[in-house]
Amino acid sequence: MRLPNKVAIITGGARGIGQAIAELFAKEGASVAIWDVLDEGEETAANIRALGGKAKFMKVSVTDLDAVTNGMKAVAEEFGKIDILINNAGITRDRTLLKMSNEEWDQVININLTGVFYCTRAVVPYMKEQGYGRIVTAASNVGIRGNYGQTNYVATKAGIIGMTKTWALELGKFGITANCIAPGYTQTPMTELIPKEIAEQAVKHIPVRKIAEPIDIAYGYLYLASDEASFVSGICLPIDGGTSR
Ligand SMILES: NC(=O)c1ccc[n+]([C@@H]2O[C@H](COP(=O)([O-])OP(=O)(O)OC[C@H]3O[C@@H](n4cnc5c(N)ncnc54)[C@H](O)[C@@H]3O)[C@@H](O)[C@H]2O)c1
């Protein structure tokens, strides 16, 4: 087991990549708190428990500062500590620049960027006290390369790469590492809406010629969240089939 006795919070853990992370972490010995706004998080947690893992669903929106603060306290009380924060919750509201509304801009910034700021700021005191912590955040390969129709989303994912480098500098002395993952095109409910023709075109530009499954991305989270990665901090790890070179 690679995460024995660790306690992890996974935001957006109800489905998609977050669900794969929660299942994998539980299999590797961690107790996982799944934070999501969707009730299906309860089913994800129940499935993990049915397989003998430790999981708890908590209805927490990363944009609700009180819920985030109280949620951290509740996890620390129930599981005794918090070792790992996976900032995975994220949304898209795609539109080209001139058509993008203020609302679409604000929604994506609030969840993908402010939510990450709230969760990370709230977890660090717990990690600092125990002299240990792993923070891994969902960036995206479009945060490195840019993407047509995603001004708001790309701003958040590029912002995450910068915040992560800053946290590595500020938090390393407390035994806390901060890294992010830049997934490429992954088959999840988020990407389900992409039309089939566009998906087929996209695959032609991925060197390994396939779309990722959530578990392909979850393995990267596992490494960066484990003790094995104690000398890795401030990086953005692309897991994108060779797209960002
Ligand atoms: N799927 C991809 O191709 C891809 C590529 C690069 C990066 N990512 C990033 O990976 C992460 C997971 O993406 P996914 O494809 O699994 O998406 P998804 O839509 O399948 O899952 C995202 C989860 O986040 C939850 N969420 C949304 N708003 C929330 C909030 N305010 N508070 C708590 N939870 C909230 C959703 O309910 C959902 O369960 C996202 O940050 C996404 O930007 C995905």
The ligand as an SDF file (V2000), in Angstrom:
LIG
                    3D

 44 48  0  0  0  0  0  0  0  0999 V2000
  -11.6070   15.6470  -18.4280 N   0  0  0  0  0  0  0  0  0  0  0  0
  -10.5830   16.2810  -18.9840 C   0  0  0  0  0  0  0  0  0  0  0  0
  -10.2960   16.1020  -20.1870 O   0  0  0  0  0  0  0  0  0  0  0  0
   -9.7230   17.2030  -18.1630 C   0  0  0  0  0  0  0  0  0  0  0  0
   -8.5500   17.7000  -18.7630 C   0  0  0  0  0  0  0  0  0  0  0  0
   -7.7460   18.5630  -18.0290 C   0  0  0  0  0  0  0  0  0  0  0  0
   -8.0940   18.9330  -16.7460 C   0  0  0  0  0  0  0  0  0  0  0  0
   -9.2500   18.4410  -16.1870 N   0  0  0  0  0  0  0  0  0  0  0  0
   -9.5620   18.8940  -14.8370 C   0  0  0  0  0  0  0  0  0  0  0  0
   -9.6950   17.7760  -13.9870 O   0  0  0  0  0  0  0  0  0  0  0  0
  -10.6690   18.0640  -12.9680 C   0  0  0  0  0  0  0  0  0  0  0  0
  -11.7440   16.9770  -12.9780 C   0  0  0  0  0  0  0  0  0  0  0  0
  -12.3760   16.9970  -14.2410 O   0  0  0  0  0  0  0  0  0  0  0  0
  -13.4240   15.8900  -14.7420 P   0  0  0  0  0  0  0  0  0  0  0  0
  -13.2210   15.7640  -16.2010 O   0  0  0  0  0  0  0  0  0  0  0  0
  -13.3820   14.7140  -13.8650 O   0  0  0  0  0  0  0  0  0  0  0  0
  -14.7850   16.7290  -14.5420 O   0  0  0  0  0  0  0  0  0  0  0  0
  -16.2420   16.2700  -14.0360 P   0  0  0  0  0  0  0  0  0  0  0  0
  -17.1720   17.3440  -14.4450 O   0  0  0  0  0  0  0  0  0  0  0  0
  -16.5190   14.8890  -14.4870 O   0  0  0  0  0  0  0  0  0  0  0  0
  -16.0420   16.2580  -12.4610 O   0  0  0  0  0  0  0  0  0  0  0  0
  -15.8480   17.4560  -11.7590 C   0  0  0  0  0  0  0  0  0  0  0  0
  -16.4580   17.3040  -10.3890 C   0  0  0  0  0  0  0  0  0  0  0  0
  -16.3090   18.5730   -9.7100 O   0  0  0  0  0  0  0  0  0  0  0  0
  -17.5070   18.8070   -9.0090 C   0  0  0  0  0  0  0  0  0  0  0  0
  -17.6970   20.2400   -8.7110 N   0  0  0  0  0  0  0  0  0  0  0  0
  -18.0740   21.2220   -9.5590 C   0  0  0  0  0  0  0  0  0  0  0  0
  -18.2190   22.3630   -8.8840 N   0  0  0  0  0  0  0  0  0  0  0  0
  -17.9280   22.1070   -7.5900 C   0  0  0  0  0  0  0  0  0  0  0  0
  -17.9160   22.8900   -6.4120 C   0  0  0  0  0  0  0  0  0  0  0  0
  -18.2360   24.1940   -6.4300 N   0  0  0  0  0  0  0  0  0  0  0  0
  -17.5440   22.3020   -5.2530 N   0  0  0  0  0  0  0  0  0  0  0  0
  -17.2280   20.9820   -5.1930 C   0  0  0  0  0  0  0  0  0  0  0  0
  -17.2570   20.1850   -6.2790 N   0  0  0  0  0  0  0  0  0  0  0  0
  -17.5990   20.7430   -7.4640 C   0  0  0  0  0  0  0  0  0  0  0  0
  -18.5860   18.2910   -9.9570 C   0  0  0  0  0  0  0  0  0  0  0  0
  -19.8350   18.1260   -9.3020 O   0  0  0  0  0  0  0  0  0  0  0  0
  -17.9660   16.9980  -10.4340 C   0  0  0  0  0  0  0  0  0  0  0  0
  -18.2710   15.9160   -9.5830 O   0  0  0  0  0  0  0  0  0  0  0  0
  -11.2160   19.4620  -13.2830 C   0  0  0  0  0  0  0  0  0  0  0  0
  -10.5390   20.4210  -12.4880 O   0  0  0  0  0  0  0  0  0  0  0  0
  -10.8750   19.6360  -14.7380 C   0  0  0  0  0  0  0  0  0  0  0  0
  -10.7470   20.9930  -15.0730 O   0  0  0  0  0  0  0  0  0  0  0  0
  -10.0700   17.5830  -16.8760 C   0  0  0  0  0  0  0  0  0  0  0  0
  1  2  1  0
  2  3  2  0
  2  4  1  0
  4  5  1  0
  4 44  2  0
  5  6  2  0
  6  7  1  0
  7  8  2  0
  8  9  1  0
  8 44  1  0
  9 10  1  0
  9 42  1  0
 10 11  1  0
 11 12  1  0
 11 40  1  0
 12 13  1  0
 13 14  1  0
 14 15  2  0
 14 16  1  0
 14 17  1  0
 17 18  1  0
 18 19  2  0
 18 20  1  0
 18 21  1  0
 21 22  1  0
 22 23  1  0
 23 24  1  0
 23 38  1  0
 24 25  1  0
 25 26  1  0
 25 36  1  0
 26 27  1  0
 26 35  1  0
 27 28  2  0
 28 29  1  0
 29 30  1  0
 29 35  2  0
 30 31  1  0
 30 32  2  0
 32 33  1  0
 33 34  2  0
 34 35  1  0
 36 37  1  0
 36 38  1  0
 38 39  1  0
 40 41  1  0
 40 42  1  0
 42 43  1  0
M  CHG  2   8   1  16  -1
M  END
$$$$
